[in-house]
Amino acid sequence: MSADKNPGRRQLAGIALFAVAVACVPLVTQSGVMLNFVMMALYATLIAQAWNILGGFGGQFSFGHALFFGTGAYIQAIAQLQGGINAWVALPLAIAGSALVGLFVGALTFRYGLKGSYFALVTLAFAEVFRILATSVPFTGGGVGLMVPLRESVANMQFASRAGYLWVVLAMVVVALLVTWWLRNGRFGAYLQAVRDNEDAARAVGVNPFRVKLAAIGLSAAFMGAAGAFYVQVFQYIDAGIAYGPVTSVEALVAAIVGGMGTLWGPVLGAAVLHLLSDLTRNLFGELPGINMVIYGTVLVLIVIFLPRGVAGLGLSVRQLWKKKGGRDD
């Protein structure tokens, strides 16, 4: 019994060490470049972890996760600008609103058994519909977008340095890691993975696939909404293209796949690798727009071919290749 619990305890200890180590970064360096890199890598981790809950553990590949990101971002901005609501109070509203949109989309798609490429295309279509709506209605600022006024203070969730934002997004990432740990070690996670592997077999042993997938998309959407709200607080601006465009959806799924789907640390590793590549390509080929998307696509193809388990599964993949090589030598 204790042996079974050890891996879970080690994972919790790893999460605690990760949180402490990253939280100390602003205490070690005041470099704006370094703090911004860590902050954006954490932001990428958050959206990758959100996608991983539904795509990695649930096997429901979404091409339109920007739908939930944009909803959270717009709620965060509109609540402050038009509702006069404090940013900290608006944050749970943004998370709840995104979760509700996720439940709505899940109820429509899972009720009719959509999965695989059909589910992916439906999520992409929903994101595009919301993008068109956001450019058409006045309370979103139309094509101009919304700009949140800069009023630096902890009370407004606007900080004088990147350190404050880093700690906020770190807290969100730690919560996401704890939820992922729960999925890996808890009963609901076992149900979700059973549905991912074989819905009919899961249903035969008493699991309700519809409810399990609905809960998963609600959780996933909630974290994407938190990421959207965070984005608004950092950059003080949102428009339909940023909110519901394909860039966020691509970044979320690629980071999760590159790092390792259905793993605890995969999205963290994938986000770090992709952000490092993004910064390098931006510095080397800054005059070529869209080069980061080309790099993302290339890395994804290479990972799928050579590391199907992602960066997190590198050790296992190398051991398997070594065994195959040894078998051929024999």
Disulfide bonds with the S-S distance in Angstrom:
none
